[in-house]
Amino acid sequence: MAKRFVSIWFRHLTTDWFTIGQPHLKKLPFVLRANSRGRMVITAANAEAESKGIRSGMVLADARAIITTLEVQDDKPDLIERLLKRLAEWCIRFTPFVAIDPPDGLLFDVTGCPHLWGGDVPYLEEIVKKLSGRGYDVRAAMADTVGTAWAVARFGRAPLVVAKGQHIEALLPLPPESLRLEVDAVERLHKLGLHRIGQFINMPRASLRRRFGPHFILRLDMALGQAEEMIEPVQPIVPYQERLPCMEPIVTGPGIEIALQQLLETLCLRLRQEQKGLRTAVFMGYRVDGKVEKVDIATNRPSHSVRHLFKLFEIKLPTIEPALGIELFVLEAPKVEDHFAQQEKMWEGSGGLEDTRVSELIDRLTGKLGMHTIRRYVPDEHYWPERSFKLATSLHEKPATLWRADKLRPLQLLSTPERIEVTAPIPDYPPMLFRHNGKIHKIVKADGPERIEQEWWLQQGQHRDYYRVEDEAGHRYWLFRLGHYDDKTYQWFIHGFFA
Amino acid sequence: MSLTHLKLMVPLNKADAFAALQMDILRLQGFKSSKGSAVDVGLGPILHAFPKATFPVGAVHEFLASQCEEAAATSGFVAGLLSALMGPFGTALWISASRTLFPPALKTFGIQPDRFVFVDLQKEKDVLWAMDEALKCGALTAVVGEVHDISFKASRRLQLAVEQSQVTGFVLRNNARKPGTTACVSRWQITPLPSDPVDDLPGVGFPQWKVELLRIRNGKPGVWDLQWTNGRFQQVYKPHSVSHEQSKKVG
């Protein structure tokens, strides 16, 4: 498909921005100033000031000599970059591929977009109208190459839409500055009397290269479409993305749900056809006031089920603030994995961890309660009770070793052992009685000790001698003594409750 | 439908009519007729306390416990039931806001701890929400939730969820402020009992509990003494007397 590009030129980007905030500046000659090597220099002038002969780069004092009533304000550093970035993001409504073209422009790759607005001319008109409506003085042009669009936007005459395949003709009457050349190359061209591109475009390449250098040839080729020009979009293009512009701004919950449902249906249909499933998805609503509302979900296994994904989003939809209304909905799937339908059928209904319904449930739980709340354990090869199991990384991780059942372990384990007072015959008899939480338990039966050593390569400390004891009431406990009985520093703890 | 049913049944015989009506009531109360897939949970004589002498799956059971020791006994009894319900491939969820369950110990009750998914939450309200959500998922075998208090309305929600999905729910109520009324199918209280010595050897024997079935819909409540021996429940008949002599195994 032949590419189409739009170049947008903001003629007074920064002054327009100041004028939007302070409308009274519109009719006044108005400049921005910045300190440069101890002098106040004009960095931007509005149309009114420019008509009086004031240019950016002038010393402020000179400008004041021309117009005594000149309105002056301080320029802000980085203002141009910030403005361009914001405008570029806003312009994503016209095409997903918007790039910043410093110092005063934007570039769109509009391949395949204009027909949605009814053709090239209405499309370009709409762009100019929307941007002018925001208060910016813009010129925009459309052509087959970035170079031509750029040149026509800045130097061309109407019509600013260059028809397909006509870009070379459009370039012929333009001055050499329009090729984005280096300053001395332009000067040299003018010195040679080459004031129009048409005058040198057919000269032999070899001699042009010798006189003006390789950069000149590259720019010329870019404008002519013989060299590829890469432009970098402000937002990386997500290959799985669906958009839904709205005729009227949406402000109600049901409206948002309908939009989400429609987007999910189109996206999932595409995913199914390509045998893919999404792992993460972002649903965005572009509000009328320029803000973006966003909710995201993640799934445990690739999914293209509209019903399931809608349920995941449904939990989070109430966080969307439509405010004055949402005019564009976008659904993106940044992370997509292979997902084969047959595979799903095989696990369906097996009722185990592999069942899709289980992972869908886990998705819903994590969606509302957070990723960290779901835990599954697999055995770890440690005797130390707190380390005898570890978190599984996924729902499908199989235990690498068997769960040990040869040593009895309590069903309820205190997260930190609690101190108890005991009466115990030495050297290693179980206690006769112990006091826990102010209650005295007389021990009737006991098993032990089971000594568990610290794993010195992991942690330093004393060993534990565990006893399984039962008191008069039939309650069963897991007690341990920390340290050797002959150390005199040993302590007794309760660690768990047996069933 | 039930009216025509009734008309048909009346001429036959009174006992049959009663039985048929009882079946209707059970069905209306959410007991699905388990089509030959009744799971043997190994409760032996206790089964006769249940309607149709089968352990009600696809229902929510409630367990009361007042202290940590009882909570341990309750989780042991529930784990014993779960091991039968889950079989080798089942999956269960354990939802709690204050979990002290030690996963490796489940192995003692014949459950692979990795078949459990634990959901550890901050608030009790979230536990109920998660239970409601999980009980709707038919791929699970059971859902265990630890909450202190559950309102009638919340328990009704859970009951409605399981009637659809046939998942079995267990609500473990530790330190419940007041038992109250719930829509759960049964209410149990498990208290630990002193263990019997094994082969007259000193030391702690198999876990033994007093299993009280306080309430069971359409069944007969009762009290039993059970012991968990070699991977199954075993009923114990003995006079309730505790031997006070010290019997210790020290090694």
Interface residues (C-beta under 8 A of the other chain):
Chain A: G349 S350 G351 G352 L353 D355 T356 R357 V358 E360 L361 I362 R364 L365 K368 L369 T373 I374 R375 R376 Y377 V378 P379 P385 S388 F389 A392 L395 E397 K398 P399 W403 R404 A405 L408 R409 P410 L411 Q412 L413 L414 S415 D428 Y429 P430 M432 I443 V444 K445 A446 D447 G448 P449 R468 V469 E470 E472 A473 G474 H475 R476 Y477 G496 F497 F498 A499
Chain B: C68 E69 A71 A72 A73 S75 G76 F77 A79 F89 G90 T91 T100 L101 F102 P103 P104 A105 L106 K107 T108 F109 Q112 P113 D114 R115 F116 V117 F118 V119 D120 L121 D126 W129 A130 E133 A134 C137 G138 A139 L140 T141 T191 P192 L193 P194 S195 P197 P202 G203 V204 G205 P207 Q208 W209 W228 V242 S243 H244 E245 Q246 S247 K248 K249 V250 G251
